[in-house]
Amino acid sequence: MRNEGATGLATLLALADSRLPIGGHVHSGGVEEAVASGLLRDAASVEVYLRRRIATTGLVTASLAAAVCAGTLAPDRADLETDARTPSPAARAASRAQGRGLLRLAKQLWPNPVEARSSGRTAMVGDDSRSAHHSDPTDLLDAGTLGSGDSFGGRPGESAYSNWAAVGPRPHLPTVFGMVGLACGADPRELAGVVVYTTLTGAATAAQRLLALDPAAIAASTLRLAPLCDRVAAEAATGLAALSDPLQDALAERHLHRDMPLFAS
């Protein structure tokens, strides 16, 4: 059962929705270049690619977002850690473009992320409901994990999360996802699941469009990969993953030189 104070399921589903206006629909996660290179031809090859993407890009991105959400990684440091795990400049640019899109939405819903977390786990602008329940041990502010000012116990201080200026004007997507999770009261494991899932679905949708695949076949692949998403999300919530996928980096860089691409990346 979900905790009484946990972030609502509808909020998590909304964050995982591909229709979220963050520009994700114009990014293929390397699929467009993989199709053009002949690496992806049918639903079976797409599923293999998606499995690899979940276990690499999905794991790394989710681990960074979960750490920010947990209060163990400051936003500015998260951006540096993301850069270090993303060798491709093109992939970095794609991450920052989507991060900027999510930041724009987040600022409207949670003008002050720390205040939103402390005043109610799912409170947001335009929502008159406020919860007084703060017994969830993952609530970092009430548990005293986040102090004010300097870091406490090796963790970033509350000032590191006090406002959206902390993420900068062009933050990476996992950095903003982590701050959104902190603001809406998501458990780091829950947020990791959202991030892993979006890593899967964005690429899957792009493959369906580019290869004119049967939507049912792609949906079936997504469902078959759901247990893997859960396992990767659980691993991501345990600490920062330190790996990269050379194939993803190569595809991102080659895509820059493609004439008239349908996707930005």
C-alpha positions in Angstrom: 0.0 0.0 0.0 1.1 3.6 -0.7 1.8 5.8 2.3 -0.9 8.3 3.2 1.5 11.2 2.6 2.9 9.8 -0.6 2.7 11.7 -3.9 -0.5 10.9 -5.6 -0.5 8.3 -8.4 -2.1 10.8 -10.8 0.8 13.2 -10.3 3.4 10.5 -11.1 1.4 9.4 -14.1 1.3 13.1 -15.3 5.0 13.4 -15.0 5.5 10.2 -17.0 3.0 11.3 -19.7 4.6 11.8 -23.1 2.3 14.7 -23.7 4.1 16.7 -20.9 5.1 20.0 -22.7 8.8 19.7 -22.2 9.8 19.1 -25.8 10.3 15.4 -25.4 8.3 14.5 -28.5 11.0 16.1 -30.8 13.8 13.8 -29.4 14.1 10.2 -30.5 16.8 9.0 -28.0 19.1 8.0 -30.9 16.4 6.0 -32.7 16.3 8.2 -35.8 20.0 7.7 -36.4 19.8 4.1 -35.5 17.0 3.6 -38.1 18.9 5.5 -40.7 22.0 3.4 -40.0 20.1 0.2 -40.4 20.5 -0.9 -36.8 16.7 -0.9 -36.2 14.5 -2.6 -38.8 11.5 -4.1 -37.0 9.8 -4.4 -33.6 12.2 -7.1 -32.4 15.3 -5.0 -33.1 13.6 -2.0 -31.5 12.9 -4.0 -28.3 16.6 -5.0 -28.1 17.6 -1.3 -28.5 15.1 -0.2 -25.8 16.3 -2.8 -23.4 19.9 -1.5 -23.8 18.7 2.1 -23.5 16.8 1.4 -20.2 19.9 -0.3 -18.7 22.3 2.5 -19.6 20.8 5.9 -20.2 17.7 5.1 -18.1 19.8 4.0 -15.2 22.2 6.9 -15.2 19.5 9.6 -15.7 17.2 8.1 -13.1 20.1 7.8 -10.5 20.9 11.5 -10.9 17.3 12.6 -10.6 16.7 10.3 -7.6 19.8 11.7 -5.8 18.6 15.3 -6.2 15.1 14.2 -5.1 16.6 12.5 -2.0 18.5 15.6 -1.1 21.9 13.9 -1.4 23.0 15.7 -4.6 22.8 19.5 -5.0 21.4 20.7 -8.4 24.6 22.4 -9.5 26.6 19.3 -8.7 24.0 17.2 -10.5 24.6 19.2 -13.7 28.3 18.5 -13.4 27.7 14.8 -12.7 25.4 14.6 -15.8 28.0 16.3 -18.0 30.6 13.8 -16.8 28.4 10.9 -17.7 27.4 12.3 -21.1 30.5 12.4 -23.4 28.5 13.5 -26.4 28.0 17.3 -26.7 24.9 16.6 -28.8 23.4 14.4 -26.1 24.2 17.0 -23.5 22.4 19.6 -25.6 19.3 17.4 -26.0 19.2 16.8 -22.2 19.5 20.6 -21.5 16.8 21.4 -24.0 14.3 19.1 -22.3 15.5 20.2 -18.9 14.7 23.8 -19.9 11.2 22.7 -21.0 10.5 20.9 -17.7 11.8 23.8 -15.8 9.4 26.2 -17.4 6.5 24.0 -16.4 7.8 23.4 -12.9 8.2 27.1 -12.2 4.5 27.5 -12.8 3.4 24.7 -10.5 6.0 25.0 -7.7 7.5 28.6 -7.6 9.4 27.6 -4.5 10.3 23.9 -4.5 11.4 23.7 -0.8 8.3 25.6 0.4 6.1 23.4 -1.7 7.6 20.3 -0.1 7.3 21.6 3.5 3.7 23.0 3.1 2.2 19.8 1.6 3.6 16.9 -0.2 1.5 17.4 -3.3 0.7 21.1 -2.9 1.1 23.2 -6.1 -0.1 26.5 -7.4 -3.8 26.5 -7.9 -4.4 23.6 -5.5 -6.3 24.7 -2.4 -5.7 21.4 -0.6 -2.9 21.3 1.9 -1.8 18.2 3.8 -0.6 18.5 7.4 0.7 15.0 7.4 4.5 14.9 7.4 5.4 11.5 9.0 6.9 10.0 5.8 10.5 9.3 6.6 11.5 10.3 3.1 10.3 13.9 3.8 13.8 15.3 4.1 12.8 18.7 5.4 10.7 17.5 8.3 13.2 14.7 9.2 15.9 17.3 9.4 18.1 15.8 6.6 18.2 19.2 4.9 19.4 21.9 7.2 19.4 25.6 6.3 22.6 27.1 4.9 25.6 24.9 4.7 25.5 21.2 4.1 24.7 18.9 7.0 26.2 15.5 7.4 27.8 15.7 3.9 24.5 16.5 2.3 23.7 19.8 0.5 22.0 22.4 2.7 18.5 23.6 2.2 19.8 26.7 0.4 20.9 24.5 -2.5 17.3 23.7 -3.2 15.7 27.0 -2.1 14.6 28.2 -5.5 14.8 27.4 -9.2 17.8 29.7 -9.7 19.8 26.8 -8.2 19.5 24.8 -11.4 20.6 27.6 -13.7 19.1 28.7 -17.0 19.8 25.6 -19.0 19.8 22.6 -16.6 20.0 19.0 -17.5 16.8 17.0 -17.6 17.6 14.8 -14.6 18.5 17.8 -12.5 15.1 19.3 -13.0 13.3 16.0 -12.6 15.0 15.7 -9.2 13.9 19.1 -8.1 10.4 18.4 -9.3 10.3 15.2 -7.3 11.5 17.1 -4.3 8.8 19.8 -4.8 5.9 17.4 -5.2 7.0 15.1 -2.4 7.9 12.1 -4.5 9.9 9.2 -3.1 13.2 8.9 -4.9 12.3 5.4 -6.0 9.0 6.6 -7.4 10.8 9.4 -9.3 13.4 7.0 -10.6 10.6 4.9 -12.0 9.1 7.9 -13.8 12.5 8.9 -15.4 13.3 5.3 -16.5 9.8 5.0 -18.0 10.1 8.2 -20.0 13.5 7.1 -21.3 11.7 4.0 -22.7 8.6 5.5 -24.1 10.1 8.5 -25.9 12.4 6.2 -27.9 9.6 3.6 -28.4 7.2 6.2 -29.8 9.9 7.5 -32.2 10.6 4.0 -33.5 6.9 3.4 -34.1 6.7 6.6 -36.2 9.9 6.2 -38.1 9.4 2.5 -39.0 5.6 2.6 -39.3 5.3 -0.2 -36.8 2.1 -1.7 -35.4 1.3 0.4 -32.3 0.2 -2.9 -30.6 3.6 -4.4 -31.2 5.3 -1.4 -29.5 2.9 -1.4 -26.7 3.6 -5.1 -26.1 7.3 -4.4 -26.0 6.7 -1.6 -23.5 4.8 -4.0 -21.2 7.4 -6.7 -21.6 10.1 -4.2 -20.6 8.1 -2.9 -17.6 9.7 -5.4 -15.1 13.2 -4.3 -16.3 12.1 -0.7 -15.8 11.2 -1.5 -12.2 14.5 -3.2 -11.5 16.5 -0.4 -13.0 14.6 2.2 -11.1 15.2 0.3 -7.8 18.9 0.2 -8.6 19.0 3.9 -9.6 17.5 4.9 -6.2 20.5 3.3 -4.4 23.2 5.6 -5.6 24.7 7.3 -8.7 25.4 5.1 -11.6 28.7 5.7 -13.4 28.5 4.4 -16.9 27.8 5.5 -20.4 26.8 3.9 -23.7 29.2 4.5 -26.6 26.5 3.6 -29.1 24.2 6.3 -27.8 27.0 8.8 -27.9 27.9 7.9 -31.5 24.3 8.0 -32.7 23.8 11.4 -31.1 26.9 12.9 -32.8 26.2 11.4 -36.2 22.6 12.7 -36.0 24.0 16.3 -36.0 25.1 15.9 -39.6 22.0 14.4 -40.9 20.1 16.4 -43.6 16.5 17.3 -42.8 16.0 15.1 -39.7 12.6 14.6 -38.3 13.8 14.7 -34.7 16.1 17.2 -32.9 18.1 14.3 -31.6 
